[in-house]
Each structure stands twice: as C-alpha cells, then as structure tokens.
Amino acid sequence: MRKLVILLFIFGTFVLGGIAWWNNALSAVDKNNTSKKIFVIYKGQGVKTIANNLKRESFIKDPIVFFILVKKLGIEGKIQAGDFRLSPSQSATDIAQTLTHGTLDVWITIPEGQRAGEIADILKDNISTFEPSWKIELSQHEGYLFPDTYLIPKDASISFIISHLKNNFNNQYAKVQTSENQKKIVTIASLIEREAKFKEDRPLVSSVIHNRQNLSMPLQIDATIQYMLGYQYNEHRWWKKNLTKEDLQIDSPYNTYIHPGLPPTPIANPGLSALQAAAQPINTDYLYYISDKQEHNHYAKTLEDHNANIKKYGL
C-alpha cells in the first residue's frame, strides 16, 4: 500500500510538472514588453523551422511546445508566408493564430516568360489594393518586369510594384555582357522565353532569331501572334493554344509572319538566362526549329530538313 501511494505521488508530481511546463512554455516571453518587430516566414518553410526561428528571435519560449501546439490546433496548413508584426508579450497561442492571417506582406512569385496581363492576374489574387487599371500600367513596362519571388506589402501601390520589379531588372541586366541596344536584347529574350521551354534550347533559339535577322527573313514566331491575340476567353487563358491560318494573316506589327524584324515591344518578361542567350547566341547555321510534344526543340538548316523534322515528330 505504501509503495502504491509513493507511485501515485510520483505520477501526480510528474503530471503536475508536465502541465506546469506546458503552460509556462505557452505563456508570453515577456508580458510587459509590448514592443513589436517584424518576423518573416519564407515560402516553403515548415513548422519546425518557423518554431526554431521564433525561439531564436525571442518570441516564444519552447519550439517543441510550439510545434505540438500548431499540430494540436490543426493550423499547420494555414500558416502564411510573409512578414508579421509580433510582440514578446503575446502568448504562443496568440502568435500561432497571428501567423495564419496577420501577414503584412505576401510572397509573390512571377514565373519567367509571363506577360504583363498574367502578372496582373497574380497581383489581383494577392494584393488587396489591386485595380483593373494596373493591367494597362504593367503593359507599359512589358519586358522589364523581372521574374522572381518578391515580398510585397498587401496594400502596395502599382507604382511601388513596378519600381520594385524594374529595379530588380536593372540589377540583373547589369550581368548581361553586350554592347547591343537594350530594347533589342530584351525583345529577343522575350521571344526566346516563349519559344524555348528548356535552358539548353535558349542559345539555339537565339541563334535562329539572329540568323534570320541577318538574312532579312521573317522570324515567323508563333508567340508574337499569340501575344497580339491577347486573352482567350473561350480557352480561359493567355497565349492561344492553336493558331489558325486566319490568325497568321492578321495585319499587325506583332505578326512576324508578314512583317520582317522584331515586334515593336517585348512580348513577355524574360529571366536572366534568356537575356544572356539573347546577347550571346550560339554560332550555328540553323534557320528553323519545331517543338515536339514534350516541348523539346529540333533544329534544321534547310526547309527540307525542317519539313523532315515535322514529319518525324508527328507535327
């Protein structure tokens, strides 16, 4: 009987100690310190990393307890990437809940090769101050809205966003070694971005574009027609999937089938790899290419070889 009492006492002490440890770990680091500072969660970070970072920046007492708390509350999938204004006076529970809805900025990824209209669609889904007029303002900077991942305030203005993206473009373009006119390089890079889905194809597509320009041949690039046609409401997408003969006959400066030379503006926003390929094409005699069903390009020096590729790849 005495041993049972002792065991019950030990067990009770253990339970009470565990409760005290749990409650203490959930309490505020310093309830009297109401100052706030920014805590950043990067895209792709897991709860374990977030908990360790919160502990390191003195927002919580115990990362293990915070991890368990998030699992217990079932909010792991609701924690947002972005930056948050947190205080040491907040309890761990308050902080966990804040991370699900209290972000000041949001992470926005702009993929390579998207046009201004597609970027506007991304901003519409993420920025609370978005206005339809942003599409027009963005289009005025087509080609110079550098694709990257950005941390942008939820209430940002379009002028702030454009400036942010263009500053990044300027920093990246400084890495491109060329004496050519910048608009020409950016326009060629935008064509490359739409025509070459794989990195190894970019210098080769650039080669074809330069070779055709040197021979005063029409570029005959489908992407310029797709850009001209704009949003396809029946397909619910930009970049029309299947061009018709009628499309190829539309009289527009963007129709590179009937007008020689480059289109008047870039048709998309290229990344650094495409910019470098535009500035430094591989030296080849290729004048033609097609994309197979896996979007790999196949090149030819003559129309006869080009037609053979079309037949070979069932296009």
C-alpha positions as CSV (number, residue, x, y, z in Angstrom):
1,M,0.0,0.0,0.0
2,R,2.8,2.4,0.9
3,K,4.5,1.7,-2.5
4,L,1.3,2.4,-4.3
5,V,1.0,5.7,-2.5
6,I,4.5,6.6,-3.4
7,L,4.0,5.6,-7.1
8,L,0.8,7.7,-7.2
9,F,2.6,10.6,-5.7
10,I,5.4,10.4,-8.2
11,F,3.0,10.0,-11.1
12,G,0.9,13.0,-9.8
13,T,4.1,15.1,-9.4
14,F,5.1,14.2,-13.0
15,V,1.7,15.1,-14.4
16,L,1.6,18.4,-12.5
17,G,5.1,19.1,-13.6
18,G,4.3,18.4,-17.2
19,I,1.2,20.7,-17.0
20,A,3.3,23.4,-15.4
21,W,6.0,23.0,-18.1
22,W,3.4,23.1,-20.9
23,N,1.6,26.2,-19.5
24,N,4.8,28.0,-18.9
25,A,6.0,27.3,-22.4
26,L,2.8,28.7,-23.9
27,S,3.0,31.9,-21.9
28,A,4.5,35.1,-23.2
29,V,8.2,35.5,-23.2
30,D,7.8,38.9,-21.5
31,K,4.2,40.1,-20.9
32,N,5.4,43.6,-20.0
33,N,7.3,44.1,-23.3
34,T,4.6,45.2,-25.8
35,S,7.0,46.4,-28.4
36,K,6.6,44.8,-31.8
37,K,9.0,43.8,-34.6
38,I,8.8,42.1,-37.9
39,F,9.1,38.3,-38.1
40,V,9.5,36.8,-41.6
41,I,8.3,33.4,-42.9
42,Y,9.8,32.4,-46.2
43,K,8.0,30.4,-48.8
44,G,8.3,26.7,-48.2
45,Q,9.4,26.9,-44.5
46,G,8.0,24.1,-42.3
47,V,6.6,24.5,-38.8
48,K,9.8,23.1,-37.2
49,T,11.9,25.8,-38.9
50,I,9.4,28.5,-38.0
51,A,9.3,27.4,-34.4
52,N,13.1,27.5,-34.1
53,N,13.2,30.9,-35.7
54,L,10.6,32.2,-33.3
55,K,12.6,30.9,-30.4
56,R,15.8,32.4,-31.7
57,E,14.2,35.8,-32.1
58,S,12.7,35.6,-28.5
59,F,9.0,35.4,-29.5
60,I,8.4,32.0,-27.9
61,K,9.9,30.0,-25.0
62,D,9.9,26.5,-26.4
63,P,10.0,25.5,-30.1
64,I,8.9,21.9,-29.3
65,V,5.8,23.1,-27.5
66,F,5.0,25.5,-30.3
67,F,5.4,22.7,-32.9
68,I,3.0,20.5,-30.9
69,L,0.6,23.4,-30.4
70,V,0.3,24.0,-34.1
71,K,-0.4,20.3,-34.8
72,K,-2.9,20.3,-32.0
73,L,-4.7,23.3,-33.3
74,G,-4.7,21.9,-36.9
75,I,-3.4,25.1,-38.4
76,E,-0.2,23.9,-40.0
77,G,-1.6,24.3,-43.5
78,K,-3.0,27.8,-42.7
79,I,0.3,29.4,-41.7
80,Q,1.1,32.0,-44.4
81,A,4.4,33.1,-45.9
82,G,5.1,36.7,-45.4
83,D,6.1,39.1,-42.6
84,F,4.3,39.6,-39.4
85,R,4.4,42.2,-36.6
86,L,4.8,40.2,-33.4
87,S,5.5,41.1,-29.7
88,P,7.2,39.2,-26.8
89,S,4.0,40.0,-24.8
90,Q,2.0,37.6,-27.0
91,S,1.4,34.0,-25.9
92,A,2.4,31.2,-28.1
93,T,-1.2,30.5,-29.0
94,D,-1.7,34.2,-30.0
95,I,1.4,34.0,-32.1
96,A,0.3,30.8,-33.8
97,Q,-3.1,32.3,-34.7
98,T,-1.5,35.5,-35.9
99,L,0.7,33.5,-38.4
100,T,-2.5,32.3,-40.1
101,H,-3.9,35.7,-41.0
102,G,-1.8,38.6,-39.9
103,T,0.8,38.9,-42.6
104,L,1.7,42.4,-43.6
105,D,3.5,41.5,-46.8
106,V,3.0,38.5,-49.1
107,W,5.4,36.4,-51.1
108,I,4.6,36.6,-54.8
109,T,6.3,34.6,-57.5
110,I,6.4,35.8,-61.1
111,P,7.5,33.0,-63.4
112,E,9.8,33.6,-66.3
113,G,8.1,34.3,-69.7
114,Q,4.8,35.7,-68.4
115,R,3.3,38.8,-70.0
116,A,2.0,41.8,-68.1
117,G,-1.6,40.6,-68.2
118,E,-0.5,37.3,-66.4
119,I,1.4,39.3,-63.8
120,A,-1.7,41.4,-63.2
121,D,-3.7,38.2,-62.6
122,I,-1.2,37.2,-59.9
123,L,-1.3,40.6,-58.3
124,K,-5.1,40.5,-58.4
125,D,-5.1,37.3,-56.3
126,N,-2.6,38.6,-53.7
127,I,-2.7,42.4,-53.4
128,S,-5.8,43.9,-51.7
129,T,-5.3,47.3,-53.4
130,F,-5.4,45.8,-56.9
131,E,-7.3,47.8,-59.5
132,P,-8.1,46.8,-63.1
133,S,-6.1,49.8,-64.4
134,W,-3.0,48.0,-63.2
135,K,-3.1,45.8,-66.3
136,I,-2.5,48.8,-68.5
137,E,0.2,50.3,-66.3
138,L,2.0,47.0,-66.2
139,S,1.8,46.5,-70.0
140,Q,3.6,49.8,-70.5
141,H,6.7,48.1,-68.9
142,E,6.5,44.8,-70.7
143,G,9.8,43.0,-70.8
144,Y,11.2,44.9,-67.8
145,L,9.1,43.3,-65.0
146,F,11.8,40.9,-63.9
147,P,10.5,37.4,-63.0
148,D,11.5,36.5,-59.4
149,T,10.0,35.9,-55.9
150,Y,9.1,39.1,-54.1
151,L,7.9,40.1,-50.7
152,I,5.3,42.8,-51.4
153,P,3.1,44.7,-49.0
154,K,-0.6,43.7,-49.2
155,D,-1.5,47.3,-49.7
156,A,1.2,48.2,-52.2
157,S,0.6,50.7,-55.0
158,I,1.2,49.8,-58.6
159,S,4.0,52.4,-58.8
160,F,5.8,50.7,-55.9
161,I,5.4,47.2,-57.5
162,I,6.6,48.4,-60.9
163,S,9.5,50.2,-59.4
164,H,10.4,47.1,-57.3
165,L,10.4,44.8,-60.4
166,K,12.2,47.2,-62.7
167,N,14.9,47.8,-60.1
168,N,15.5,44.1,-60.0
169,F,15.6,44.0,-63.8
170,N,18.3,46.7,-63.8
171,N,20.4,44.8,-61.3
172,Q,20.1,41.6,-63.3
173,Y,20.6,43.2,-66.7
174,A,23.9,44.5,-65.4
175,K,25.2,40.9,-65.5
176,V,24.5,40.7,-69.3
177,Q,27.6,41.2,-71.4
178,T,26.6,43.0,-74.6
179,S,27.1,46.2,-76.5
180,E,23.7,45.8,-78.3
181,N,20.7,48.1,-77.7
182,Q,18.9,47.1,-74.5
183,K,15.4,47.1,-76.1
184,K,16.6,44.8,-78.8
185,I,18.1,42.3,-76.3
186,V,15.1,42.4,-74.1
187,T,12.7,41.9,-77.1
188,I,14.8,38.9,-78.4
189,A,15.0,37.5,-74.9
190,S,11.2,37.7,-74.6
191,L,10.8,35.7,-77.8
192,I,13.3,33.1,-76.5
193,E,11.5,32.8,-73.2
194,R,8.2,31.9,-75.0
195,E,9.9,29.6,-77.7
196,A,12.4,27.7,-75.5
197,K,11.0,25.8,-72.6
198,F,14.3,24.3,-71.6
199,K,17.5,26.1,-70.7
200,E,19.7,24.3,-73.3
201,D,17.3,25.5,-76.1
202,R,17.7,29.2,-75.3
203,P,21.0,29.9,-77.0
204,L,19.9,27.8,-80.0
205,V,16.6,29.7,-80.5
206,S,18.6,32.9,-80.1
207,S,20.9,31.6,-82.9
208,V,17.9,31.1,-85.2
209,I,16.5,34.5,-84.5
210,H,19.8,36.2,-85.2
211,N,20.5,34.1,-88.3
212,R,17.1,35.0,-89.7
213,Q,17.6,38.7,-88.9
214,N,20.9,38.7,-90.7
215,L,19.3,37.2,-93.8
216,S,16.3,39.6,-93.6
217,M,14.0,36.5,-93.2
218,P,10.7,36.9,-91.4
219,L,11.0,35.4,-87.9
220,Q,7.7,33.5,-88.2
221,I,7.4,33.1,-84.4
222,D,4.0,31.9,-83.2
223,A,4.4,33.6,-79.8
224,T,4.2,37.1,-81.3
225,I,0.8,36.2,-82.8
226,Q,-0.3,34.8,-79.5
227,Y,0.7,38.0,-77.8
228,M,-1.1,40.0,-80.4
229,L,-4.3,38.0,-79.9
230,G,-4.4,38.6,-76.1
231,Y,-6.5,36.8,-73.6
232,Q,-8.6,33.8,-75.0
233,Y,-11.9,33.9,-73.1
234,N,-13.1,30.6,-74.7
235,E,-9.9,28.9,-73.5
236,H,-9.7,30.8,-70.2
237,R,-6.0,31.5,-70.8
238,W,-3.5,33.8,-72.3
239,W,-1.4,32.6,-75.3
240,K,-3.9,31.0,-77.7
241,K,-3.2,27.2,-78.0
242,N,-3.7,26.5,-81.7
243,L,-3.2,29.3,-84.2
244,T,-5.3,29.3,-87.4
245,K,-4.3,30.3,-90.9
246,E,-6.5,33.4,-90.4
247,D,-4.5,34.3,-87.3
248,L,-1.3,34.2,-89.3
249,Q,-2.7,36.7,-91.8
250,I,-3.7,39.4,-89.4
251,D,-2.0,42.7,-90.3
252,S,-0.3,43.7,-87.1
253,P,3.3,44.8,-86.3
254,Y,3.4,41.8,-84.0
255,N,2.8,39.4,-86.9
256,T,6.3,38.2,-87.6
257,Y,5.0,36.0,-90.4
258,I,4.2,39.0,-92.6
259,H,6.4,41.7,-91.1
260,P,10.2,41.2,-91.0
261,G,12.2,42.1,-88.0
262,L,11.4,42.1,-84.3
263,P,8.0,43.0,-82.9
264,P,7.7,46.6,-81.7
265,T,7.9,45.7,-78.0
266,P,8.9,42.7,-75.9
267,I,6.1,40.1,-75.7
268,A,6.9,38.7,-72.2
269,N,9.2,39.3,-69.3
270,P,12.4,37.3,-69.6
271,G,14.7,36.0,-66.9
272,L,18.4,36.2,-66.8
273,S,19.1,33.0,-68.7
274,A,17.0,34.2,-71.7
275,L,18.7,37.7,-71.6
276,Q,22.1,36.1,-71.7
277,A,21.1,33.8,-74.5
278,A,19.8,36.8,-76.5
279,A,23.1,38.6,-76.0
280,Q,25.3,35.6,-76.7
281,P,23.7,33.2,-79.2
282,I,25.4,30.0,-80.2
283,N,27.1,30.2,-83.6
284,T,25.1,27.9,-85.9
285,D,23.6,27.8,-89.4
286,Y,20.1,26.9,-88.1
287,L,17.2,28.8,-89.6
288,Y,14.3,26.6,-88.4
289,Y,13.1,24.8,-85.4
290,I,10.0,23.0,-84.1
291,S,8.9,21.9,-80.7
292,D,7.8,18.3,-80.2
293,K,5.0,17.1,-77.9
294,Q,7.4,17.2,-74.9
295,E,8.3,20.8,-75.9
296,H,11.9,20.0,-76.8
297,N,13.1,21.8,-79.9
298,H,14.5,20.3,-83.0
299,Y,16.6,22.4,-85.4
300,A,17.3,22.5,-89.1
301,K,19.5,24.4,-91.6
302,T,17.2,24.0,-94.6
303,L,13.5,23.9,-95.2
304,E,13.8,20.4,-96.5
305,D,15.3,19.2,-93.1
306,H,12.7,21.3,-91.3
307,N,9.8,19.5,-93.1
308,A,11.5,16.2,-92.3
309,N,11.5,17.1,-88.6
310,I,7.8,18.0,-88.8
311,K,7.1,14.6,-90.3
312,K,9.4,12.7,-87.9
313,Y,7.9,14.2,-84.8
314,G,4.3,13.9,-86.0
315,L,3.5,17.7,-86.0
